[in-house]
Amino acid sequence: MTIPITTEAALLQVLEDGPGYLPELIERVEERTGGQLRLPEGFIYRALRELKEEGLIFGGRGPTYGQIGRPANHYAISPEGLEAAKEQRALVAAVFLKLPTMAKRKRA
């Protein structure tokens, strides 16, 4: 089954909850989909770069993240990104809500 949602749309939705580092964004998407949607890092990096180029997010080196102790890229949604997220919300919410249900059907 093809899921009609882009990586960019999923990221905008979770960035509405607040800024975050890559691992946090991956975790938020997984949580919202009941673990059914895991975005590969390669897809996320490309999507974040495109969102940044379109002015929908801000990104740059933030304070150190986790136990690594090195500065890491930190991302936040822009006002334009908030508008885009609102426009996409109905579709994305429908997909986020359906994924756990679809997984249960597959197991049955």
C-alpha positions in Angstrom: 0.0 0.0 0.0 1.3 3.4 -0.9 1.0 6.0 1.8 0.3 9.5 0.4 2.6 11.5 2.7 6.0 13.0 2.0 8.9 13.1 4.3 8.7 16.8 4.2 5.1 16.8 5.3 5.8 14.5 8.2 8.7 16.6 9.3 6.8 19.8 9.3 4.1 18.2 11.4 6.5 17.1 14.1 8.4 20.4 14.0 5.2 22.1 14.9 5.7 20.5 18.3 8.9 22.4 18.7 12.5 22.4 17.4 14.7 19.4 17.5 17.7 17.4 16.5 17.5 14.7 13.9 17.2 11.7 16.3 14.3 13.6 18.1 12.5 14.2 14.8 12.8 10.5 13.8 11.5 9.5 17.2 8.5 12.0 17.0 7.4 10.6 13.6 7.7 7.0 15.0 5.6 7.9 18.1 2.9 9.6 16.1 2.6 6.6 13.8 2.7 4.0 16.5 6.1 2.9 15.2 4.8 2.1 11.7 6.6 4.9 9.9 10.4 5.1 10.2 12.1 7.6 8.1 15.6 6.7 6.9 18.2 9.3 7.8 19.1 9.8 4.1 15.5 10.7 3.3 15.4 13.1 6.3 18.6 14.9 5.5 17.5 15.5 1.9 14.0 16.6 3.0 15.5 18.9 5.7 17.8 20.5 3.1 14.8 21.1 0.7 12.6 22.5 3.5 15.4 24.8 4.5 16.0 26.0 0.9 12.2 26.7 0.6 12.3 28.8 3.8 10.0 26.4 5.7 12.5 25.6 8.4 15.5 27.0 10.1 18.5 24.8 10.6 22.0 25.1 11.9 24.5 24.0 14.5 22.9 24.0 17.9 24.3 23.2 21.4 25.8 19.7 21.9 23.4 16.8 21.6 23.3 13.7 23.7 26.4 12.0 24.9 28.3 12.8 21.7 29.3 16.1 23.0 29.7 17.7 19.6 27.5 20.4 18.1 24.7 19.0 16.0 22.2 20.3 13.5 19.1 21.7 15.2 15.9 22.4 13.3 12.9 24.7 13.9 9.9 25.5 11.8 9.5 29.0 10.2 6.3 31.0 10.0 6.0 29.9 6.4 6.5 26.3 7.5 3.7 26.6 10.0 1.4 27.7 7.2 2.4 24.8 5.0 2.0 22.4 8.0 -1.5 23.7 8.6 -2.4 23.2 4.9 -1.2 19.6 5.0 -2.5 18.8 8.5 -5.7 17.0 7.4 -3.9 14.6 5.1 -1.0 13.9 7.4 -3.3 13.4 10.4 -5.3 10.9 8.5 -2.2 8.9 7.6 -0.8 9.1 11.2 -4.0 7.9 12.6 -4.5 5.1 10.1 -1.0 3.5 10.4 -1.5 1.8 13.7 -4.8 0.4 12.5 -3.3 -0.8 9.3 -0.5 -2.6 11.2 -3.1 -4.5 13.3 -4.9 -5.7 10.2 -1.6 -7.0 8.7 -0.9 -9.0 11.9 -4.4 -10.5 12.0 
